Amino acid sequence: MPIPKRRFIARLPDKWSDFPSFFGRLTLKTFLLFSGSGTIVVLSPSEDIENQRFLEKLATKGIYKFIAYEIPSVLAQERYGHHFDCAAHDVSQTKQLQVLDYNGERAMRLFRFDELGAEFRHDPEGYTEQKSF
């Protein structure tokens, strides 16, 4: 019985930016979020941080009110290295959020405030409690 010929399997690109998406290149946004439960770094294909699906996904993680700064994705990829590439590979048009870093202390050491984009505050109506302890 003859041995079947092996098919050529292309080597995967080294960087996430080299992966094509179905509709062209999938552009990712990286955000540093400060919330009541801590500081995290997230990846999202959403162009706008006010995207309703993105906000709903944050709400499922218990994040309703937050302050966010955009991190240039090239800078995040440089600082996180292979971990960024792995997390970016998991993001798609249907998955609106991928947590890149749960460790707020590490995120604060990796980025200076002057490297971050403009501040965005999300404070939904009706979220503030009226009573104190």
C-alpha positions in Angstrom: 0.0 0.0 0.0 1.5 3.4 -1.0 2.2 6.0 1.7 -0.1 9.0 1.3 1.5 12.2 0.3 1.7 14.8 3.0 -0.1 18.1 2.4 1.8 21.3 2.8 0.8 23.1 6.0 1.6 26.8 6.0 3.5 28.2 9.0 1.3 30.5 11.1 2.4 34.2 11.2 4.5 35.3 14.2 2.3 38.3 15.0 -1.5 38.7 15.3 -1.4 41.7 12.9 -0.4 39.2 10.2 -3.6 37.1 10.6 -6.3 38.0 8.1 -9.9 38.0 9.2 -12.8 37.0 7.0 -13.6 40.6 6.1 -10.0 41.8 5.9 -7.8 42.5 8.8 -9.4 42.4 12.3 -8.3 45.5 14.1 -8.1 45.2 17.8 -8.4 47.8 20.5 -6.6 47.4 23.8 -8.0 49.1 26.9 -6.8 49.6 30.4 -9.9 49.6 32.7 -10.1 50.9 36.2 -13.3 49.6 37.9 -14.5 49.0 41.5 -13.3 45.4 41.3 -9.8 46.3 40.1 -7.7 47.1 37.1 -7.6 44.9 34.0 -6.4 45.1 30.4 -8.8 43.9 27.7 -8.8 43.3 24.0 -11.8 44.0 21.8 -12.6 44.2 18.1 -15.0 47.1 18.9 -13.8 50.4 17.4 -15.8 52.2 20.0 -15.6 51.6 23.7 -19.3 52.6 23.9 -20.3 49.7 21.7 -23.4 48.1 23.4 -22.2 44.5 23.0 -18.8 45.4 24.5 -20.5 47.0 27.5 -22.8 44.0 27.9 -19.8 41.7 28.0 -18.2 43.8 30.6 -21.4 43.7 32.6 -21.4 39.9 32.6 -18.0 40.2 34.3 -19.5 42.5 36.9 -18.0 45.7 35.5 -20.7 48.4 35.1 -18.9 51.6 36.0 -15.3 52.2 34.9 -12.7 54.6 33.6 -10.8 53.4 30.5 -7.7 54.4 28.6 -6.9 53.0 25.2 -3.5 51.4 24.9 -1.9 51.5 21.4 -2.1 47.9 20.3 1.4 47.9 19.0 2.7 49.0 22.4 0.6 46.3 24.2 1.9 43.7 21.8 5.5 44.8 22.4 5.0 44.7 26.2 3.0 41.5 26.5 4.8 39.6 23.7 3.5 36.1 23.0 0.7 36.4 25.6 -0.8 39.2 23.5 -0.6 37.1 20.4 -2.4 34.2 22.1 -5.1 36.4 23.6 -5.6 38.2 20.2 -6.0 34.9 18.5 -9.1 34.2 20.7 -10.8 37.4 19.8 -13.3 37.5 16.9 -16.2 39.5 15.6 -18.5 37.5 17.8 -16.4 37.5 20.9 -16.4 41.2 22.0 -14.0 40.9 24.9 -10.8 39.0 25.8 -9.1 39.8 29.1 -5.4 40.2 28.5 -4.3 40.9 32.0 -6.2 40.5 35.3 -3.2 41.7 37.3 -3.6 45.4 37.7 -0.3 45.9 39.4 1.5 44.4 36.4 -0.5 46.5 34.0 0.4 49.7 35.9 4.1 48.7 35.8 4.0 48.0 32.0 2.4 51.3 30.9 3.0 55.0 31.8 0.0 57.4 31.7 1.6 59.5 29.0 1.6 56.4 26.7 -2.1 55.9 27.0 -4.9 57.5 24.9 -7.7 59.7 26.1 -9.7 58.9 29.2 -13.2 57.5 28.8 -15.6 57.3 31.7 -18.6 55.0 31.7 -21.1 55.8 34.5 -24.5 54.2 33.6 -27.7 55.8 34.8 -29.3 54.2 37.9 -26.1 52.5 39.0 -25.2 54.7 41.9 -26.6 53.6 45.3 -28.5 56.2 47.3 -27.9 54.8 50.7 -24.7 54.6 52.6 -23.7 52.1 55.3 
